[in-house]
Amino acid sequence: MSTPPAREQFLVISVLGSAPMELTNVLCRASQESRCSVVSTRLTRHGEVCALVVQVAGSWDGLARMETGLPTLAKRHDFTYNLTRSLPLDNRPQALPYVAYVSAAYRPDILAELCQFFIDHRVELENLTCDTYQAPQTGGTMLNATLTVTLPAGTQISWLRDQFLDFADALNLDALIEPWRPQNP
């Protein structure tokens, strides 16, 4: 009698530290030594601090080894962390991926307003990148945001696009929403 394969489980680890390459190396090695695999990772710098989010997959005992080894690694490599067990995301074959690009003079309410617009229209956020910078010509603070979203099945795309552009015009945002396309290698 054969045993069914072990169901793969997931662990999401978020780490804050000051050495991005070292953090990434340490967590990837720890994953490998725990007989787990890195499924996805995102790293960003925020001033002197970097934030690393890693999703690791493995059997329950591999993830348990990873969890129990993290306090020692955090102390040795001077980082803070948080971890959460996670389930795989359900397939959403009818959802449509779109990307919204926004550029504007910086105001602290812009991101909250963008999120509220998409919440009101039942659009899910998949990824968000936002940066501010000083405009070389004027010295004013500018904001660039890219939101990857998924539209629910049955969304009237032309209506949503018109609603989004009207919303952006009302807030004086330069904005565009278009279908998500894979990046060419």
C-alpha positions in Angstrom: 0.0 0.0 0.0 1.5 3.3 -1.0 1.1 6.5 1.0 -0.2 9.6 -0.7 2.3 12.4 -1.3 2.6 14.9 1.5 0.7 18.0 0.9 3.0 21.0 0.2 2.6 23.8 2.7 3.8 27.3 2.7 5.6 29.7 5.1 5.8 33.4 4.4 8.7 35.1 6.2 9.2 38.9 6.2 12.6 40.2 7.3 14.0 43.7 8.1 17.7 44.2 8.1 20.5 46.3 6.8 22.4 43.9 4.5 20.2 42.8 1.6 22.6 40.3 -0.1 23.4 38.7 3.3 19.7 38.5 4.3 18.8 36.9 1.0 21.7 34.4 1.1 21.0 33.4 4.7 17.3 32.8 4.1 17.9 30.9 0.9 20.5 28.7 2.5 18.3 28.1 5.6 15.5 27.1 3.3 17.7 24.6 1.4 19.1 23.2 4.7 15.6 22.7 6.0 14.7 20.8 2.8 12.3 23.5 1.7 12.3 25.6 -1.5 11.9 29.3 -2.1 8.7 29.9 -4.1 8.8 33.7 -4.4 10.8 36.6 -3.0 10.7 40.4 -3.0 13.4 42.7 -1.7 13.3 46.4 -1.5 15.4 49.1 0.1 13.9 51.7 2.3 16.7 54.1 3.4 19.3 52.1 5.4 16.8 49.3 5.9 15.9 46.6 3.5 12.7 44.5 3.5 12.7 41.0 2.3 9.6 38.8 1.9 10.2 35.1 1.1 7.6 32.4 0.5 8.9 29.0 1.3 7.3 25.7 0.4 7.9 22.3 1.9 6.5 19.5 4.1 5.3 20.2 7.6 8.5 19.0 9.1 10.7 21.0 6.7 8.8 24.2 7.6 9.0 23.4 11.3 12.8 23.1 10.9 12.8 26.5 9.2 10.7 28.1 11.9 12.8 26.8 14.8 16.1 27.9 13.1 15.0 31.5 12.5 15.6 32.9 16.0 19.2 31.8 15.9 19.7 33.2 12.4 18.1 36.5 13.3 20.3 37.0 16.3 23.5 36.0 14.4 22.8 38.2 11.4 21.1 41.1 13.2 17.6 41.1 11.5 14.0 41.1 12.7 11.4 38.8 11.2 7.8 37.7 11.2 6.4 34.5 9.8 3.0 33.1 8.9 1.8 29.8 7.6 0.0 30.2 4.3 -2.2 28.3 2.0 -1.8 28.4 -1.8 -3.8 31.1 -3.6 -6.9 29.7 -5.2 -6.9 29.7 -9.0 -9.0 32.5 -10.4 -9.2 31.6 -14.1 -11.8 34.2 -14.8 -10.0 37.1 -13.2 -8.3 39.5 -15.6 -4.9 41.0 -14.7 -4.4 44.7 -15.3 -1.8 47.3 -14.4 -2.5 50.8 -13.3 0.2 53.4 -13.6 -0.1 56.7 -11.7 2.2 59.7 -11.6 1.4 62.9 -9.8 2.7 65.6 -7.5 3.1 63.9 -4.1 0.2 64.1 -1.7 -0.1 61.8 1.3 -3.6 60.7 0.5 -3.0 59.4 -3.1 -2.3 55.7 -2.2 -5.3 55.5 0.2 -7.6 57.0 -2.5 -6.3 54.6 -5.1 -6.9 51.6 -2.8 -10.4 52.9 -2.0 -11.3 53.2 -5.6 -10.3 49.6 -6.3 -12.0 48.3 -3.1 -15.2 50.1 -4.2 -15.0 48.3 -7.6 -14.2 44.8 -6.1 -10.8 44.8 -7.7 -8.0 42.8 -5.9 -4.5 44.1 -5.5 -1.7 41.7 -6.4 1.3 44.0 -6.4 2.1 47.6 -5.5 5.2 49.6 -6.2 5.4 53.2 -5.1 8.4 55.6 -5.2 8.8 59.3 -4.5 11.5 61.5 -6.0 12.4 65.2 -6.5 11.6 66.5 -9.9 14.9 67.9 -11.4 13.2 70.8 -13.1 11.1 72.1 -10.2 12.4 70.4 -7.1 8.9 69.3 -6.2 8.2 65.9 -4.8 6.6 63.5 -7.3 5.0 60.1 -6.8 5.1 57.2 -9.2 2.9 54.1 -8.4 2.3 50.9 -10.3 -0.5 48.7 -9.1 -1.1 45.2 -10.5 -4.7 44.3 -10.0 -7.1 41.5 -11.0 -10.5 42.4 -12.2 -13.4 40.1 -11.2 -15.1 38.0 -13.9 -17.8 39.9 -15.7 -16.3 43.3 -15.2 -17.2 45.7 -18.0 -13.6 46.8 -18.8 -14.4 49.9 -20.8 -16.7 51.1 -18.0 -14.1 50.5 -15.3 -11.4 52.2 -17.4 -13.6 55.3 -17.8 -14.4 55.3 -14.1 -10.7 55.1 -13.3 -9.7 57.9 -15.7 -12.5 60.1 -14.3 -11.3 59.3 -10.8 -7.7 60.2 -11.7 -8.8 63.4 -13.4 -10.7 64.4 -10.3 -7.6 64.0 -8.2 -5.3 65.5 -10.8 -3.4 62.3 -11.4 -1.7 61.3 -14.6 -3.0 57.7 -14.8 -3.4 54.8 -17.2 -4.9 51.3 -16.8 -4.1 48.6 -19.3 -3.9 44.8 -19.5 -1.0 43.1 -17.7 1.5 41.7 -20.2 4.4 39.4 -19.3 7.8 41.0 -19.4 10.0 40.0 -22.4 13.3 38.3 -21.4 
